[in-house]
Amino acid sequence: MSINVFNLPDLGEGLTEADILRWLVAEGDTVTMDQPIVEVETAKSAVEVPTPFEGVVHTLHGAEGDTLLVGQPLISVSDGIEAPESAAGSGSDDDAPEPTHGAGYREEELAGTRPSAELSVDEADPEAGEDESSGNVLIGYGTSAAGSSRRRRRKRGGPAAPDGAAPTGAAAHTHDALTAAPRMAPTVVSPLVRKLAREHGVDITALEGTGPGGLIMRRDVLAALEQVENQRSRADAAGPAPTGLATAGPAAPGLTTGAPVPPPPAPGGPGAQGGPAGAPKPPAAPAPSSSPEHGGTGQDVDPRTGLGVAAREPVKGVRKTIADAMTRSRGEIPEATVWVDVDATELLRLRAELKAADPQTTPSLLALIARFTLAGLQRFPQLNARIDTAPDGSRTITRFQGINLGLAVESERGLMVPNLRNADRLSAVELTGAMREIIDVARSGKASPAQLSGSTFTLNNYGVFGTDGATPIINHPEVAILGIGRIIDKPWVVNGELAVRKVATLSIAFDHRVCDGGAAGGFIRFVADCIENPSGALARI
């Protein structure tokens, strides 16, 4: 009897880990090839993962709620076939070669790094050596069979699948959803390189690989770390700032811009004991009591506030992705905000007329505003762009011919930004249907990686929360985001007379590196004019 171990596959978009939401099978269950076995949550979406093996579930490598890295064992499946006694110990079974320490390390080094037949040659790992099959990929992403000694097994109750056959069933669904995603992730295929970058806080999306085809190698991560250490050494030599506050130097290329990690104080040096060198060590503060009179539950008390801890929630999955994205946006983008109040009375009146004439094809208010936004981006293309930073610090502004419109959506899994590809080609009526569909998919948690990545400009309707205005955070790596507040009755001057009108506040946050206030102001004024005179605007765009 042999046991096949299925490792957590690379689920696309350069994701390196996934959380186990729920197991669909239990130990001892019989599974068939391509049967969904587990539902996992990545930073992008929830995905059902099928098994490439059939047999009896031997081991589930993880409990619900656990986080597994790509390449770690996910499930072990036994084929249920007892080996003949004559063959026992002969060492001739190709399916179960005796592992060695060197071979185990080699397998770990190559796990998930062998490209499939669908990948280009440039994406292969030049350090991988001879062809080997990692077994660490989804059905349909299979590594080349040339280097594998494992025999193809015939599925019970049906004919064997022909070589090169397309995946079917749950595997095909997962395969299609993942392959539809654009390869916008950094060119790094080695889990060891990802792990090294993650442990040291290096952002691989900002690195430029030195391997073939821009492949990010281990040496690229080490070079980024060395540059950080050099900057830290120069900062230590300069001494502390006069105010006593740490002054963060410029971040090295590829390093995340979250809170800086201060170097550990030298033993016996200044600050080693929380005060000047030679100063007596202050007495330690008494630990707060965990008794109920101190606000605790008798079990867990926060030492800083003295209050009882109601709950501790790990930052992972989608929440971790949101936190990292917001931190990076605030840390990297020098943003500015412009806002304007707009009279939306005529827009509401026009939509009411359209609904009375043809209720089935009436565009929504958000779709009409989105249509005006897309027209504004075509007039001010500086805001439909991205800034790319090279390892040497040089920057390039990349502008796009089309527009992928992102929509900020609140869901049970957190803030999602699904996007409409080539939204500039859609009319207001087409935008209505497309927006309704993608918002429903995002709120259900079933959006694919392709639907949650690749936006070039984001529209944020925070008026649904009953708020008038906000300073939205730019969705990195975009360079601008437009926010819409609620539409309410306000006093407004019309033709020199005071009147009650339907008024909303528009606000745009933009990256000051790509344009100045003139472009941002011109854009938001264009959108506001379209809202105030929608009939004339729709006739022109």
C-alpha positions as CSV (number, residue, x, y, z in Angstrom):
1,M,0.0,0.0,0.0
2,S,1.4,3.4,-1.0
3,I,0.4,6.8,0.4
4,N,0.2,9.8,-1.9
5,V,0.8,13.2,-0.3
6,F,-0.9,16.2,-2.0
7,N,0.8,19.5,-1.1
8,L,-1.1,22.8,-1.0
9,P,-0.8,24.0,-4.6
10,D,0.0,27.5,-5.9
11,L,-3.5,29.0,-6.2
12,G,-2.4,31.7,-8.6
13,E,-1.5,35.4,-8.4
14,G,1.7,34.7,-6.5
15,L,-0.2,33.7,-3.3
16,T,2.0,32.0,-0.8
17,E,-0.5,30.8,1.9
18,A,-4.1,29.9,2.5
19,D,-6.4,29.4,5.5
20,I,-8.4,26.2,5.8
21,L,-12.1,27.1,6.0
22,R,-13.7,23.7,6.1
23,W,-12.8,20.1,5.2
24,L,-15.2,18.4,2.7
25,V,-13.8,15.0,3.6
26,A,-12.7,13.1,6.7
27,E,-10.0,10.6,7.5
28,G,-11.2,7.2,6.3
29,D,-13.4,8.6,3.5
30,T,-13.0,7.3,0.0
31,V,-12.2,10.0,-2.6
32,T,-12.1,10.0,-6.3
33,M,-9.8,11.9,-8.6
34,D,-10.8,15.6,-9.0
35,Q,-13.2,15.4,-6.0
36,P,-13.2,18.7,-4.0
37,I,-11.6,17.9,-0.6
38,V,-11.2,21.3,1.2
39,E,-12.4,24.9,0.9
40,V,-9.5,27.3,1.6
41,E,-9.5,31.1,1.8
42,T,-6.6,33.0,0.2
43,A,-6.0,36.7,0.2
44,K,-8.1,36.9,-2.9
45,S,-11.0,34.5,-2.6
46,A,-12.4,31.3,-1.3
47,V,-11.6,28.2,-3.4
48,E,-12.5,24.6,-3.4
49,V,-9.4,22.5,-4.0
50,P,-9.7,19.1,-5.7
51,T,-7.5,16.0,-5.1
52,P,-5.3,14.6,-7.9
53,F,-5.4,11.1,-6.2
54,E,-8.1,8.5,-5.5
55,G,-8.3,6.1,-2.7
56,V,-8.9,6.4,1.1
57,V,-8.1,9.6,3.1
58,H,-5.2,8.7,5.3
59,T,-4.3,12.0,7.0
60,L,-5.6,15.6,6.9
61,H,-2.6,17.8,7.5
62,G,-4.3,20.7,9.3
63,A,-7.4,21.7,11.1
64,E,-10.1,24.2,10.1
65,G,-8.7,27.7,10.8
66,D,-5.1,26.7,10.3
67,T,-2.8,28.5,7.8
68,L,-0.8,26.5,5.4
69,L,2.0,27.7,3.1
70,V,2.2,26.7,-0.5
71,G,4.1,23.4,-0.7
72,Q,3.1,22.2,2.7
73,P,1.3,18.8,2.9
74,L,-2.5,19.2,2.6
75,I,-3.8,15.7,2.5
76,S,-2.5,12.1,2.3
77,V,-4.4,9.5,0.3
78,S,-3.8,5.8,0.5
79,D,-4.4,3.7,-2.6
80,G,-5.6,0.8,-0.5
81,I,-3.5,-1.7,-2.5
82,E,-1.3,-4.1,-0.5
83,A,2.2,-4.7,-1.9
84,P,3.0,-8.4,-2.7
85,E,5.1,-10.1,0.0
86,S,7.8,-11.1,-2.6
87,A,8.2,-7.4,-3.5
88,A,8.4,-6.2,0.1
89,G,11.7,-4.7,0.9
90,S,13.0,-5.3,-2.6
91,G,13.3,-1.6,-3.2
92,S,11.8,-2.0,-6.7
93,D,8.6,0.0,-6.1
94,D,8.9,3.1,-8.1
95,D,5.9,4.6,-6.3
96,A,7.6,4.7,-2.9
97,P,11.3,5.4,-3.2
98,E,13.2,5.5,0.0
99,P,13.8,9.2,0.9
100,T,17.1,10.5,1.9
101,H,18.0,13.7,3.6
102,G,19.6,15.1,0.5
103,A,16.6,14.1,-1.7
104,G,14.2,15.5,0.8
105,Y,16.0,18.9,0.8
106,R,16.1,18.7,-3.0
107,E,12.3,18.1,-3.2
108,E,11.6,20.9,-0.8
109,E,13.8,23.3,-2.8
110,L,12.0,22.4,-6.0
111,A,8.5,22.3,-4.5
112,G,6.2,24.4,-6.7
113,T,9.0,25.7,-8.8
114,R,8.7,23.5,-11.9
115,P,6.7,25.3,-14.6
116,S,3.8,23.7,-16.3
117,A,3.6,23.2,-20.0
118,E,1.4,26.3,-20.2
119,L,4.2,28.6,-18.8
120,S,6.8,30.2,-20.9
121,V,10.4,29.1,-20.8
122,D,11.4,32.4,-19.0
123,E,9.3,31.4,-16.0
124,A,11.3,28.3,-15.3
125,D,13.8,28.2,-12.4
126,P,17.3,28.0,-13.9
127,E,18.6,26.6,-10.6
128,A,16.2,23.7,-10.7
129,G,18.5,21.4,-12.7
130,E,17.0,18.3,-14.2
131,D,13.3,17.9,-14.8
132,E,11.5,16.7,-11.7
133,S,7.8,16.6,-10.9
134,S,6.9,18.4,-7.7
135,G,3.3,17.2,-7.4
136,N,2.6,20.6,-5.9
137,V,0.1,22.0,-8.5
138,L,-3.6,22.0,-9.2
139,I,-5.2,19.6,-11.6
140,G,-4.5,21.0,-15.0
141,Y,-1.3,22.7,-13.9
142,G,0.5,19.3,-13.7
143,T,4.3,19.3,-14.0
144,S,5.8,17.4,-16.9
145,A,5.4,13.7,-16.7
146,A,8.8,13.1,-18.3
147,G,10.7,13.4,-15.1
148,S,8.2,11.5,-12.9
149,S,8.4,7.7,-12.2
150,R,4.8,7.6,-10.9
151,R,2.5,5.4,-12.9
152,R,-0.8,6.8,-14.2
153,R,-3.6,5.0,-12.4
154,R,-6.9,4.0,-14.0
155,K,-9.9,5.6,-12.3
156,R,-12.2,2.9,-10.9
157,G,-15.5,2.4,-12.8
158,G,-14.4,4.2,-15.9
159,P,-11.7,4.4,-18.6
160,A,-8.4,6.0,-18.1
161,A,-8.1,9.6,-19.1
162,P,-6.0,10.1,-22.2
163,D,-2.8,11.9,-22.1
164,G,-3.2,15.7,-22.4
165,A,-6.9,15.5,-21.7
166,A,-8.4,18.7,-20.3
167,P,-9.4,18.7,-16.6
168,T,-13.1,18.2,-15.9
169,G,-15.5,18.7,-13.1
170,A,-14.4,20.7,-10.0
171,A,-10.8,20.7,-11.2
172,A,-11.8,22.4,-14.5
173,H,-13.8,25.0,-12.6
174,T,-10.9,25.8,-10.4
175,H,-8.5,25.7,-13.3
176,D,-10.6,28.1,-15.4
177,A,-11.0,30.6,-12.5
178,L,-7.3,30.7,-11.8
179,T,-6.0,30.7,-15.4
180,A,-8.3,33.6,-16.2
181,A,-6.3,35.8,-13.8
182,P,-3.7,37.9,-15.5
183,R,-0.1,37.2,-14.5
184,M,0.4,40.4,-12.7
185,A,2.2,38.8,-9.8
186,P,6.0,39.1,-9.4
187,T,8.0,36.6,-11.3
188,V,9.0,34.4,-8.4
189,V,8.3,30.6,-8.4
190,S,10.4,29.3,-5.5
191,P,8.5,28.9,-2.1
192,L,11.9,29.3,-0.4
193,V,12.4,32.7,-2.0
194,R,8.9,33.7,-1.0
195,K,9.5,32.5,2.6
196,L,12.8,34.3,2.9
197,A,11.2,37.6,1.7
198,R,8.2,37.2,4.0
199,E,10.3,36.5,7.1
200,H,12.4,39.6,6.5
201,G,9.7,41.9,5.4
202,V,10.8,42.3,1.8
203,D,8.1,43.2,-0.7
204,I,8.8,41.0,-3.7
205,T,6.4,43.0,-5.9
206,A,8.9,45.9,-5.8
207,L,11.9,43.8,-6.7
208,E,13.3,43.3,-10.2
209,G,14.6,39.8,-10.7
210,T,18.1,39.2,-12.1
211,G,17.2,35.7,-13.4
212,P,16.1,34.8,-16.9
213,G,13.0,36.7,-17.9
214,G,13.1,38.8,-14.8
215,L,12.8,35.8,-12.4
216,I,13.3,36.9,-8.8
217,M,16.1,34.8,-7.2
218,R,17.3,34.3,-3.7
219,R,20.2,36.7,-4.4
220,D,17.8,39.5,-5.2
221,V,16.1,39.2,-1.8
222,L,19.5,39.1,0.0
223,A,20.6,42.2,-1.9
224,A,17.6,44.1,-0.7
225,L,18.3,43.0,2.8
226,E,21.9,44.1,2.5
227,Q,20.9,47.5,1.4
228,V,18.6,47.9,4.4
229,E,21.3,46.9,6.7
230,N,23.6,49.5,5.2
231,Q,21.0,52.2,5.7
232,R,20.5,51.1,9.3
233,S,24.2,51.1,10.0
234,R,24.5,54.7,8.6
235,A,21.5,55.7,10.8
236,D,23.1,54.2,13.9
237,A,26.4,56.0,13.2
238,A,24.6,59.3,12.9
239,G,23.2,58.9,16.4
240,P,19.7,59.6,17.7
241,A,17.6,62.5,16.6
242,P,17.6,65.5,18.9
243,T,13.9,65.0,19.7
244,G,14.5,61.4,20.8
245,L,12.1,60.2,18.1
246,A,13.3,57.6,15.6
247,T,13.8,59.1,12.1
248,A,13.1,56.5,9.4
249,G,15.3,56.7,6.3
250,P,14.1,56.0,2.8
251,A,12.9,52.5,2.4
252,A,15.0,50.2,0.3
253,P,13.5,48.9,-2.9
254,G,11.3,45.9,-2.2
255,L,10.9,46.6,1.5
256,T,7.5,47.1,2.9
257,T,6.8,50.5,4.3
258,G,5.0,49.6,7.5
259,A,6.3,50.5,10.9
260,P,10.1,50.4,11.0
261,V,11.7,47.9,13.2
262,P,14.4,49.5,15.3
263,P,17.8,47.8,15.7
264,P,18.3,46.1,19.1
265,P,20.2,48.2,21.6
266,A,23.8,47.3,22.3
267,P,24.3,45.7,25.7
268,G,25.1,48.3,28.2
269,G,24.8,51.1,25.7
270,P,22.5,54.0,25.7
271,G,18.9,52.9,25.9
272,A,19.8,49.4,26.8
273,Q,17.9,49.7,30.1
274,G,15.4,52.3,28.9
275,G,17.7,55.2,30.0
276,P,21.2,56.8,29.6
277,A,24.2,54.6,30.0
278,G,25.1,54.1,33.7
279,A,21.7,55.2,34.9
280,P,20.1,52.8,37.5
281,K,17.5,50.6,36.1
282,P,14.0,51.8,37.1
283,P,11.9,49.4,39.1
284,A,9.7,47.2,37.1
285,A,6.0,48.1,37.1
286,P,3.8,45.6,38.9
287,A,1.9,43.4,36.6
288,P,-1.7,44.3,36.4
289,S,-4.0,42.0,38.3
290,S,-6.3,39.7,36.3
291,S,-8.9,39.8,39.0
292,P,-12.5,41.0,38.2
293,E,-12.1,44.2,40.1
294,H,-9.4,45.3,37.6
295,G,-11.8,44.9,34.7
296,G,-10.5,41.4,33.7
297,T,-12.1,38.1,33.5
298,G,-9.6,36.4,35.8
299,Q,-7.8,34.9,32.8
300,D,-6.6,37.5,30.2
301,V,-5.7,41.1,31.1
302,D,-4.0,43.6,28.8
303,P,-0.8,44.7,30.6
304,R,-0.8,48.1,29.0
305,T,-4.3,49.2,29.8
306,G,-5.2,46.9,32.7
307,L,-8.5,46.0,31.0
308,G,-9.7,42.5,30.4
309,V,-9.3,41.3,26.8
310,A,-12.7,40.4,25.2
311,A,-11.2,38.7,22.2
312,R,-8.0,38.3,20.1
313,E,-8.4,38.0,16.4
314,P,-5.4,37.1,14.3
315,V,-4.8,39.3,11.3
316,K,-4.7,37.0,8.4
317,G,-6.4,36.1,5.1
318,V,-8.4,39.0,3.6
319,R,-8.0,41.2,6.6
320,K,-4.2,40.9,6.5
321,T,-4.3,41.7,2.8
322,I,-6.4,44.8,3.4
323,A,-4.1,45.9,6.3
324,D,-1.0,45.5,4.2
325,A,-2.5,47.3,1.2
326,M,-3.6,50.2,3.3
327,T,-0.3,50.5,5.1
328,R,1.6,50.4,1.8
329,S,-0.7,53.0,0.2
330,R,-0.2,55.4,3.1
331,G,3.5,54.7,3.3
332,E,4.4,55.0,-0.4
333,I,1.9,57.4,-2.0
334,P,2.1,61.2,-1.3
335,E,-1.6,61.7,-1.8
336,A,-3.7,64.8,-1.8
337,T,-7.5,65.2,-1.7
338,V,-9.8,67.5,-3.6
339,W,-13.5,67.6,-3.1
340,V,-16.5,69.5,-4.4
341,D,-20.2,69.8,-3.7
342,V,-22.4,69.0,-6.6
343,D,-26.1,69.6,-7.4
344,A,-27.5,66.2,-8.4
345,T,-31.1,67.3,-8.8
346,E,-31.1,67.1,-12.6
347,L,-29.5,63.7,-12.5
348,L,-32.2,62.3,-10.3
349,R,-34.9,63.9,-12.5
350,L,-33.3,62.4,-15.7
351,R,-33.2,58.9,-14.2
352,A,-36.9,59.2,-13.1
353,E,-37.8,60.1,-16.7
354,L,-35.8,57.1,-18.1
355,K,-37.4,54.8,-15.6
356,A,-40.9,56.0,-16.5
357,A,-40.2,55.4,-20.2
358,D,-38.5,52.0,-19.9
359,P,-38.2,50.5,-16.4
360,Q,-36.4,47.4,-17.7
361,T,-33.4,49.2,-19.0
362,T,-33.0,52.1,-16.6
363,P,-29.4,52.7,-15.6
364,S,-28.7,53.0,-11.9
365,L,-27.4,56.2,-10.4
366,L,-24.0,54.6,-9.7
367,A,-23.8,53.4,-13.3
368,L,-24.5,57.0,-14.6
369,I,-21.9,58.4,-12.3
370,A,-19.5,55.7,-13.4
371,R,-20.1,56.5,-17.0
372,F,-19.2,60.2,-16.3
373,T,-16.1,59.0,-14.4
374,L,-14.9,56.9,-17.3
375,A,-15.3,59.9,-19.6
376,G,-13.4,62.0,-17.2
377,L,-10.5,59.6,-17.1
378,Q,-10.3,59.6,-20.9
379,R,-9.9,63.4,-20.7
380,F,-7.4,63.2,-17.8
381,P,-5.4,60.0,-18.5
382,Q,-2.9,61.0,-15.8
383,L,-5.2,59.5,-13.2
384,N,-5.5,56.2,-15.0
385,A,-2.0,55.1,-14.5
386,R,0.5,53.3,-12.2
387,I,4.0,54.1,-10.9
388,D,6.6,51.4,-11.2
389,T,9.8,51.6,-9.1
390,A,13.0,49.9,-10.2
391,P,15.5,48.5,-7.7
392,D,17.8,51.5,-8.3
393,G,15.1,53.8,-7.2
394,S,14.1,55.1,-10.7
395,R,10.4,55.4,-11.4
396,T,8.3,55.0,-14.5
397,I,4.7,56.3,-15.0
398,T,2.7,53.7,-16.9
399,R,-0.5,54.9,-18.5
400,F,-3.2,52.6,-19.9
401,Q,-5.2,52.7,-23.1
402,G,-8.3,51.1,-21.5
403,I,-9.8,51.4,-18.0
404,N,-10.4,48.6,-15.5
405,L,-12.9,50.2,-13.1
406,G,-12.6,49.0,-9.5
407,L,-15.6,49.2,-7.2
408,A,-15.1,49.3,-3.4
409,V,-17.5,46.7,-1.9
410,E,-18.1,45.9,1.7
411,S,-18.6,42.2,2.3
412,E,-18.5,39.8,5.2
413,R,-14.9,38.9,4.3
414,G,-13.8,42.5,4.4
415,L,-13.4,45.3,1.9
416,M,-13.2,43.9,-1.7
417,V,-12.4,45.8,-4.9
418,P,-13.7,43.8,-7.8
419,N,-13.2,45.4,-11.2
420,L,-14.9,45.6,-14.6
421,R,-12.4,45.0,-17.4
422,N,-12.4,47.6,-20.2
423,A,-15.3,49.4,-18.5
424,D,-14.8,52.4,-20.8
425,R,-16.3,50.3,-23.6
426,L,-19.7,49.9,-21.8
427,S,-22.7,52.1,-21.9
428,A,-24.6,53.2,-18.8
429,V,-27.1,50.4,-19.3
430,E,-24.4,47.8,-19.7
431,L,-22.5,49.1,-16.7
432,T,-25.7,48.7,-14.6
433,G,-25.9,44.9,-15.3
434,A,-22.1,44.3,-15.1
435,M,-21.8,46.3,-11.8
436,R,-24.7,44.5,-10.2
437,E,-23.3,41.1,-11.1
438,I,-19.8,41.7,-9.9
439,I,-20.9,43.3,-6.7
440,D,-23.1,40.3,-5.9
441,V,-20.2,37.9,-6.6
442,A,-17.8,39.9,-4.4
443,R,-20.2,40.1,-1.5
444,S,-20.8,36.3,-1.7
445,G,-17.0,35.7,-1.4
446,K,-16.8,33.9,-4.7
447,A,-15.0,36.5,-6.7
448,S,-12.0,35.0,-8.7
449,P,-8.5,36.3,-8.5
450,A,-9.0,37.9,-12.0
451,Q,-12.0,39.8,-10.7
452,L,-10.2,41.1,-7.7
453,S,-7.0,42.3,-9.4
454,G,-5.9,44.5,-12.2
455,S,-8.1,47.6,-11.6
456,T,-6.6,50.9,-12.8
457,F,-9.0,53.3,-11.0
458,T,-11.5,52.8,-8.1
459,L,-14.9,54.2,-7.5
460,N,-16.0,54.3,-3.8
461,N,-19.6,54.9,-3.0
462,Y,-19.5,55.5,0.8
463,G,-22.8,57.3,0.7
464,V,-24.5,53.9,1.2
465,F,-23.3,54.2,4.9
466,G,-25.1,57.5,5.3
467,T,-21.9,59.6,5.2
468,D,-21.4,62.9,3.4
469,G,-17.7,62.9,2.7
470,A,-14.4,61.1,3.3
471,T,-10.7,61.1,2.3
472,P,-10.5,57.7,0.7
473,I,-7.2,55.7,0.7
474,I,-5.9,55.0,-2.8
475,N,-6.0,51.4,-3.8
476,H,-2.3,50.6,-4.4
477,P,-0.9,50.5,-7.1
478,E,-3.4,52.8,-8.6
479,V,-2.9,56.6,-8.4
480,A,-6.4,57.9,-7.7
481,I,-9.8,57.0,-6.2
482,L,-13.1,58.9,-6.5
483,G,-15.5,58.9,-3.5
484,I,-19.2,59.7,-3.6
485,G,-21.2,60.8,-0.5
486,R,-24.9,60.5,0.1
487,I,-27.4,62.7,-1.9
488,I,-29.4,64.8,0.5
489,D,-31.6,67.9,0.5
490,K,-29.5,71.1,1.1
491,P,-30.1,74.8,0.5
492,W,-28.6,75.8,-2.8
493,V,-28.4,79.1,-4.8
494,V,-30.1,78.7,-8.2
495,N,-30.2,81.8,-10.5
496,G,-29.6,84.1,-7.6
497,E,-32.3,82.6,-5.4
498,L,-32.2,80.1,-2.6
499,A,-33.7,76.7,-3.2
500,V,-33.7,73.2,-1.8
501,R,-31.7,70.9,-4.1
502,K,-30.3,67.3,-4.1
503,V,-26.7,67.8,-3.2
504,A,-23.8,65.3,-2.9
505,T,-20.1,65.6,-2.1
506,L,-17.4,64.2,-4.5
507,S,-13.9,63.7,-3.3
508,I,-10.8,62.5,-5.2
509,A,-7.6,61.3,-3.6
510,F,-4.7,61.3,-6.1
511,D,-1.0,60.5,-6.1
512,H,0.9,63.8,-6.3
513,R,3.8,62.1,-8.1
514,V,1.8,61.6,-11.3
515,C,0.1,64.9,-11.6
516,D,-0.6,68.2,-9.8
517,G,-3.8,69.7,-8.5
518,G,-4.8,71.0,-12.0
519,A,-5.5,67.5,-13.4
520,A,-7.3,66.2,-10.3
521,G,-9.3,69.4,-10.1
522,G,-10.1,69.4,-13.8
523,F,-11.2,65.7,-13.6
524,I,-13.5,66.2,-10.6
525,R,-15.0,69.4,-12.0
526,F,-15.8,67.5,-15.3
527,V,-17.6,64.8,-13.4
528,A,-19.5,67.3,-11.3
529,D,-20.6,69.2,-14.5
530,C,-21.8,66.0,-16.0
531,I,-23.9,65.3,-12.9
532,E,-25.4,68.8,-12.9
533,N,-26.2,68.6,-16.6
534,P,-26.6,64.9,-17.3
535,S,-28.6,65.2,-20.5
536,G,-26.0,67.3,-22.2
537,A,-23.2,65.1,-20.9
538,L,-24.7,61.9,-22.2
539,A,-25.1,63.5,-25.6
540,R,-21.4,64.1,-25.8
541,I,-19.8,61.0,-24.3
